[in-house]
Amino acid sequence: MNVFIIGLGLIGGSMAIDMKAANNDIKIIGFDADQNHMEEALALGFIDEKGVFEDVKNADVVIISIPVNVSIDVTPKVLDIVKDDTLVFDVGSTKVNICSVIENHPKRRNFLATHPIAGTEFSGPKAAIKGLYKDKTNIICEVEKTAFKLQERAFTIFNDLGMRIRYMEPKAHDRH
């Protein structure tokens, strides 16, 4: 499985560490706006190679782990170029705006809105830790708008990471 992670800090990096530990058949390509973060992630071994944005076209899974205000612009661009059977999910802390932005996108069915409730006070690739998501809650919004086969792929990943799943509507999520 080819996984492309956009954003190689605490959240994306920790996800990469545990995905690699759970699946020997995984290749993780990392991309970050900060070149130093890509070098650090490669040196730390949680990505297999540095990528460029256009590499999302070859991914089976794309994880968008960047600030919400940036993901609003990036997510539609990712959906524009991924394959029809690529799962794309974000890990941002708010959902109304992202769900609204991609609501009518031709590849809306490829997207799953998620919010893993996990973290520390640290940031950057060196903050990434094994087991960050174990026994943590992952809130999923608008699951019914994601293709069933892609939901299954996502739930396999979340299960491998040890996450508990909860469902909420975006507006209810953002109020809490």
Backbone as a ProteinNet text record, in pm:
[ID]
protein_1_A
[PRIMARY]
MNVFIIGLGLIGGSMAIDMKAANNDIKIIGFDADQNHMEEALALGFIDEKGVFEDVKNADVVIISIPVNVSIDVTPKVLDIVKDDTLVFDVGSTKVNICSVIENHPKRRNFLATHPIAGTEFSGPKAAIKGLYKDKTNIICEVEKTAFKLQERAFTIFNDLGMRIRYMEPKAHDRH
[TERTIARY]
85.1	0	89.5	61.7	134	56.3	119.6	57.4	135.6	64.8	125.2	76.3	169.5	132.5	177.4	81.7	109.2	109.5	225.6	242	308.9	435.7	516.7	552.6	458.7	481.5	433.6	393.1	348.1	238.9	132.8	16.6	47.1	92.6	125.2	239.7	340.8	456	420.7	341.3	300.4	214.2	130.8	48.8	139.4	239.7	333.4	406.2	454	526.6	441.6	317.8	232.4	179.9	160	118.1	229.3	353.1	466.6	482.4	461.2	474	366	248.7	135.2	132.1	206.2	192.5	326.9	380.2	509.9	501.8	381.4	361.4	330.3	378.8	343.1	466.5	442.3	546.8	491.1	564.3	516.9	602.1	535.1	597.3	551.9	645.3	612.1	634.5	548.1	560.4	531.4	610.2	590.3	639	573	614.3	753.6	791.5	923.1	1018.7	1113.6	1210.7	1284.4	1313	1382.4	1299.3	1167.6	1079.8	1087.8	1096.8	1108.7	1240.7	1348.3	1480	1477.7	1419.5	1411.3	1328.1	1213.2	1125.4	1196.2	1271.5	1348.1	1457.4	1528.4	1634.8	1579.2	1461	1398.2	1337.4	1323	1278.6	1129.1	1049.6	906.4	846.7	927	888.1	996.7	955.5	1050.3	1115.5	1044	1102.3	1029.3	1100.5	1040.8	964.8	851.4	771.8	751.1	686.9	638.6	487	419.2	273.3	208.3	257.2	197	202.4	286.7	296.1	168.2	75.9	-50.1	-124.2	-95.8	-165.2	-135	-26.6	11.6	-24.9	-90.7	-118.4	-245.5	-243.9	-363.8	-437.3	-359	-412.4	-336.5	-409.6	-348	-399.2	-305.7	-338.9	-299.4	-396.8	-372.5	-363.2	-239.8	-210.3	-142.8	-216.2	-165.2	-268.2	-232.6	-330.1	-459	-570.1	-702.7	-714.4	-661.4	-674	-601.9	-501.5	-429.8	-498.8	-549.5	-613.2	-737.5	-800.8	-918	-880.8	-759.2	-712.2	-650.1	-581.7	-506.6	-597.1	-697.6	-779.9	-845.9	-910.9	-967.8	-862.2	-742.9	-634.7	-589.9	-587.1	-553.9	-660.6	-786.3	-896	-895.5	-849.9	-843.7	-753.1	-648.7	-548.2	-534.8	-604.1	-593	-671.1	-636.8	-709.8	-850.7	-937.1	-1075.6	-1087.6	-985.9	-992	-894.8	-856.3	-767.5	-849.7	-814.8	-874.4	-797.3	-870.5	-811.4	-878.8	-798.7	-859	-774.3	-843.4	-775.1	-781.9	-700.3	-697.8	-714.7	-778.6	-794.5	-895.9	-888.9	-970.3	-1107.6	-1135	-1268.8	-1314	-1444.9	-1497.1	-1594.7	-1666.2	-1767.6	-1707.7	-1599.5	-1542	-1489.3	-1415.7	-1358.1	-1468.3	-1569.5	-1680.3	-1757.8	-1770.8	-1841	-1762.8	-1632	-1547.3	-1550.5	-1556.5	-1550.5	-1688	-1790.3	-1926.5	-1966.8	-1935.9	-1975.9	-1859.7	-1748	-1632.8	-1665.4	-1626.1	-1654	-1599.6	-1496.3	-1439.6	-1468.7	-1582.4	-1622	-1622.6	-1660	-1667.9	-1532.6	-1422.6	-1287.9	-1246.5	-1319.6	-1277.2	-1350.1	-1273.5	-1329.3	-1279.5	-1373.4	-1339.9	-1318.5	-1197	-1165.3	-1098.1	-1111.3	-1043	-996.4	-873.5	-820.4	-793.9	-850.4	-832.1	-705.1	-593.3	-462.8	-363.3	-261	-155.5	-74.3	25	109	131.6	210.3	240.5	354.9	411.4	526.8	485.5	572.7	542	666.2	644.5	754.9	780.5	861.6	888.4	947	1031.9	1093.6	992.3	875.5	770.1	689.1	700.8	623.7	660.5	558	581.1	497.9	553.4	483.2	368.3	255.2	142.2	58.5	77.3	1.6	-149.5	-193.2	-336.6	-400.8	-321.1	-375.6	-477.6	-597.3	-708.5	-758.9	-725.4	-775.3	-899	-982.9	-1104.4	-1075	-1131	-1122.4	-1264.6	-1296.3	-1429.2	-1435.5	-1538.6	-1557.4	-1688.1	-1681	-1797.8	-1835.5	-1964.3	-2019.1	-1968.7	-1957.6	-1907.3	-1987.6	-2116.8	-2204.6	-2171.8	-2093	-2056.7	-1928.2	-1866.4	-1742	-1774.8	-1712.1	-1733.8	-1706.4	-1791.2	-1783	-1646.6	-1592.3	-1460.6	-1351.1	-1364.9	-1265.6	-1286	-1411.1	-1437.4	-1367.9	-1381.5	-1318.8	-1167.6	-1106.6	-961.4	-925	-1004	-977.8	-992.7	-1098.8	-1123.2	-1015.4	-959	-846	-727.4	-699.4	-589.8	-617.7	-737.4	-770	-764.7	-808.9	-801.5	-655.9	-572.6	-429.2	-364.3	-413.4	-357.9	-417.8	-518.9	-579.6	-680.6	-739.3	-832.5	-975	-1046.5	-1191.1	-1260.6	-1368.1	-1437.6	-1567.6	-1591.4	-1718.3	-1761.4	-1892.6	-1947.4	-2019.2	-2000.9	-2068.9	-2093.4	-2193.2	-2213.4	-2112.7	-2066.7	-1966.8	-2005	-2128.7	-2167.8	-2163.4	-2211.8	-2207.3	-2063.6	-1979.1	-1836.7	-1771.9	-1794.2	-1726.8	-1777.9	-1895.8	-1948.6	-1884.7	-1835.1	-1782.8	-1636.7
-117.7	0	123.8	215.5	342.2	449.1	504.2	607.5	736.4	842.1	974.6	1060.7	1111.3	1195.1	1338.2	1429.4	1572	1631.2	1673.8	1725.4	1621.2	1642	1539.7	1575.1	1638.2	1673	1564.6	1605	1512.1	1418.2	1472.8	1392.6	1302.2	1359.6	1279.2	1183.3	1228.1	1143.1	1025.9	1052.1	944	842.4	890.1	798.8	712.4	772.4	698	590.1	624.3	527.4	403.5	424.3	311.6	236.5	306.2	236.9	144.8	191.2	108.6	-11.7	8.2	-101.5	-207.7	-165.9	-257.6	-327.4	-276.5	-327.2	-327.8	-446.6	-458.2	-421.3	-422.4	-398.2	-252.7	-163.3	-22.7	57.3	150.9	246	383.2	462	594.5	701.3	784.1	899.1	1021.6	1105.5	1222.2	1351.7	1447	1581	1682.5	1786.4	1893.4	2022.4	2131.8	2261.6	2299.5	2245.1	2270.6	2158.4	2190.5	2090.6	2022.2	2097.5	2039.2	1928.9	1945.5	1842	1714.3	1727.8	1608.9	1537.9	1614.6	1554.5	1484	1548.7	1489.1	1361	1364	1246.6	1129.2	1157.1	1053.9	998.5	1087.2	1044.3	963.7	1000.9	928.7	796.1	779.7	653.1	631.4	734.5	709.9	740.5	793	795.2	719.8	660.8	586.3	674.4	779.8	875	1008	1111.3	1244.1	1251.1	1319.2	1331.3	1475.3	1491.3	1621.6	1609.4	1720.2	1719.1	1631	1635.7	1562.6	1411.3	1363.5	1220.1	1161.7	1246	1192.4	1110.3	1134.5	1062	912.6	871.7	730.7	666.3	739.3	690.2	607	510.9	436.7	508.7	577.3	654.9	786.5	896.5	1027	1077.4	1111.6	1165.8	1312.6	1398.2	1542.6	1584.7	1612.7	1641.8	1777.8	1879	2016.1	2104.9	2228	2316.5	2329.2	2336.9	2339.8	2450.8	2568.1	2679.8	2651.8	2568	2530.2	2411.9	2318.9	2200	2235	2347.1	2393.1	2413.4	2462.7	2483.7	2358	2280.5	2164.7	2046.3	2019.6	1899.8	1892.8	1999.9	1990.4	1964	2019.4	1997.3	1851.7	1791.6	1649.5	1567.3	1595.6	1520.8	1535.8	1649.6	1671.7	1571.1	1523.4	1442.8	1298.1	1259.6	1120.3	1027.1	898.9	795.7	780.4	717.1	696.7	607.3	523.8	432.6	471.5	598.3	647.2	703	660.2	715.3	841.3	949	1073.6	1107.4	1125.6	1173	1279.7	1369.8	1475.4	1441.3	1508.5	1486.1	1617.5	1714	1846.4	1850.4	1956.1	1967.6	2029.6	2079.2	2130.1	2065.3	2053.9	1978.8	2054.1	2153.4	2221.8	2278.6	2352.8	2418.4	2319.4	2217.7	2122.2	2043.1	2001.7	1926.5	2013.4	2140.2	2232.2	2256.3	2272.9	2301.9	2188.2	2064.4	1951.7	1888.4	1949	1894	1852.6	1934	1906.1	1864.1	1827	1784.3	1651.2	1635	1509.8	1384.3	1401.9	1287.9	1297	1355.5	1363.4	1225.7	1123.8	987.8	932.6	995.6	952.7	1007.1	1104.3	1178.3	1131.3	1118.7	1088.3	1195.1	1261.6	1367.3	1303.8	1314	1251.9	1351.8	1324.4	1404.7	1313.4	1264.9	1186	1277.1	1241.8	1322	1271.7	1324.7	1282	1394	1395.9	1494	1516.5	1599.5	1643.8	1793.5	1851	1993.8	2019.6	1913.6	1927.1	1921.3	1968.9	1968.6	1933.5	1909.3	1874.8	1725.3	1681.1	1537.5	1471.3	1541.6	1481.7	1459.3	1521.1	1502.2	1375.6	1317.2	1197.7	1082.6	1012.4	903.5	780	666.8	538.8	533.1	482.7	458.4	580.2	690.9	812.5	789.2	705	689.1	571.6	490.4	372.7	414.6	357	381.9	525.9	599.4	735.5	733.5	833.6	845	916	862.2	924.3	957.4	1084.1	1126.8	1132	1069.6	1066.3	1137.4	1226.2	1303.3	1265.1	1260.6	1235.9	1105.3	1002.3	873.8	822.3	851	800.7	860.7	966	1029.9	972.4	879.7	816.2	678	642.3	510.7	400.1	298.6	192.6	124.2	91.5	25	112	243.1	333.7	347.8	341.7	337.5	216.4	102.2	-20.6	-4.4	56.8	78.8	169	274.1	365.6	294.4	216	149.3	45.7	-15.5	-106.5	-28.6	87.3	171.4	212.2	261.9	309.4	195.6	77	-40.1	-76.4	-73.9	-103	-5	117.6	219.3	210.4	126.2	108.2	214.9	280	390.3	341.1	417.1	397.8	495.5	451.5	533	587.2	716.1	780.9	861.3	877.8	949	1074.7	1182.5	1308.2	1381.3	1466	1558.2	1673.1	1733.9	1839.7	1953.6	2002	2113.8	2075.2	1956	1908.2	1890.5	1837.3	1819.4	1952.8	2052.5	2180.7	2257	2224.6	2288.2	2232.1	2108.4	2042.1	2063.7
0	0	0	-90.5	-98.3	-22.4	80.2	163.1	145.1	119	102.1	217.5	297.3	411.5	385.3	391.8	378	518.4	564.5	700.2	786.6	820.4	886.1	1030.1	1099.3	1239	1333.5	1452.2	1555.8	1505.9	1446.8	1409.8	1289.9	1180.4	1062.2	1086.9	1158.7	1188.5	1278.4	1380.7	1471.1	1397.3	1307.7	1227.8	1139.7	1078.8	994.3	1074.4	1192.1	1275.5	1302.2	1344.2	1379.6	1257.5	1147.8	1025.3	976.2	981.5	939.7	1032.9	1162.2	1258.1	1236.2	1191.5	1176	1040.7	942.8	807.3	735.8	712.3	643.9	497.1	442.2	299.1	268.5	350.8	334.7	291.5	202.3	162.9	193.2	270.6	308.3	241.4	164.2	99.8	177.4	213.8	293.6	218.8	249.2	191.9	301.4	306.3	403.4	339.4	368.7	314.9	365.2	479.6	538.8	496.1	410.4	361.6	476.3	583.3	697.7	762.6	764.5	819.9	736.6	606.8	521.5	547.5	560	589.3	724.9	826.7	960.2	957.7	891.5	885.1	817.1	713.9	644.6	736.2	803.7	895.8	1012.6	1060.3	1171	1125.3	994.4	938.4	932.1	957.2	949	811.3	721.3	579.7	503.3	391.4	308.8	203.6	166.7	72.1	78.9	35.8	25.4	-106.3	-102.6	-223.3	-263.2	-376.6	-421.1	-427.4	-422.2	-413.2	-519.5	-640.7	-751.6	-732.8	-640.1	-613.6	-553.9	-508.7	-455.1	-560.4	-687.2	-794.9	-791.6	-725	-717.2	-583.9	-496.9	-361.3	-354.6	-262.7	-226.4	-114	-30.3	82.2	88.4	108.1	131.3	265.8	353.5	485.2	485.9	513.1	515.3	660.7	702.5	842.6	854.8	815.8	814.5	882.6	915.6	980.3	898.4	969.6	906.8	803.2	832.5	738.3	606.5	608.2	486.5	418.5	498.1	440.2	358.7	390.5	314.3	166.9	141.9	4.5	-55.7	26.1	-22.9	-57.2	24.2	5.3	-132.2	-180.9	-316.3	-423.3	-406.1	-502.7	-502.2	-382.5	-372.7	-443.5	-414	-476	-628.4	-678.1	-823.3	-893.6	-824.6	-896.2	-847.1	-740.1	-695.5	-787.9	-778.1	-853.4	-795.9	-872.4	-828.7	-705.7	-680.1	-565.9	-453.5	-448.9	-343.5	-228.2	-107	14.3	53.1	79.9	127.7	259.5	366.1	490.1	554.9	623.7	697.5	845.3	923.7	1068.1	1144	1079.9	1138.3	1251	1328.8	1450	1427.8	1308.8	1276.4	1145.8	1129.1	1015.3	926.2	976.9	895.9	768.2	779	660.9	558.4	603.4	508	438.5	513.5	453	354	384.6	296.2	167	179.4	63	-38.9	7.3	-86	-112.4	-59	-68.8	-210.7	-309.5	-447.8	-537.3	-475.5	-554.8	-623.1	-749.4	-820.1	-749	-668.4	-595.2	-445.2	-410.5	-268.7	-203.1	-277.3	-224.1	-179.6	-223.1	-184.3	-48.2	3.9	123.5	248.6	357.1	488.6	586	650.4	747.1	883.9	936.1	1064.8	1158.9	1287.2	1389.2	1502.5	1492.5	1603.3	1723.4	1836.9	1958	2026.9	1984.3	2036.6	2012.9	2090.9	2071.4	2196.6	2182.9	2294.5	2273.1	2358.6	2344	2245.9	2187.4	2100.1	1952.7	1866.3	1723.4	1643	1515.7	1426.5	1423.9	1328.1	1312.5	1437.2	1510	1629.3	1740.8	1730.4	1830.4	1805	1686	1651.2	1743.7	1792.8	1887.7	1852.8	1887	1870.5	1970.7	1924.7	2013.7	2048.4	1980.3	2012.1	2003.2	1911.5	1885.7	1959.6	2026.6	2094.4	2200.1	2188.3	2281.1	2277.8	2172.5	2156.7	2066.9	2083.1	2003.4	1872.1	1765.4	1634.1	1591	1579.8	1539.2	1387	1332.7	1188	1154.7	1056.8	1013.4	870.4	844.7	711.1	648.8	729.1	680.4	561.7	561.3	455.3	318.3	314.6	186.9	127.7	199.6	153.7	98.7	-12	-74.1	27.9	26.8	126.6	127.5	12	5.4	67.1	51.2	108.2	259.2	304.1	448.5	509.5	444.5	495.4	506.6	406.5	410.3	527.9	547.8	659.6	793.6	808.3	936.2	966.8	864.6	886.1	943.2	886.5	937.1	1081	1107.8	1243.1	1343.8	1302.9	1389.5	1418.5	1314.3	1332.2	1429.8	1432.6	1522.6	1663	1680	1811.9	1849.8	1751.2	1777.9	1802.4	1882.6	1900.8	1806.8	1743.6	1644.1	1702.8	1678	1712.8	1591	1576.9	1462	1509.1	1434	1462.4	1331.6	1331	1220.5	1237.2	1127	1137.5	1232.6	1225.7	1312.4	1459.2	1491.4	1629.4	1675.2	1587.4	1619.6	1654.7	1570.7	1589.4	1710.8	1759.1	1881.2	2007.7	2001.8	2120.6	2141.2
[MASK]
++++++++++++++++++++++++++++++++++++++++++++++++++++++++++++++++++++++++++++++++++++++++++++++++++++++++++++++++++++++++++++++++++++++++++++++++++++++++++++++++++++++++++++++++

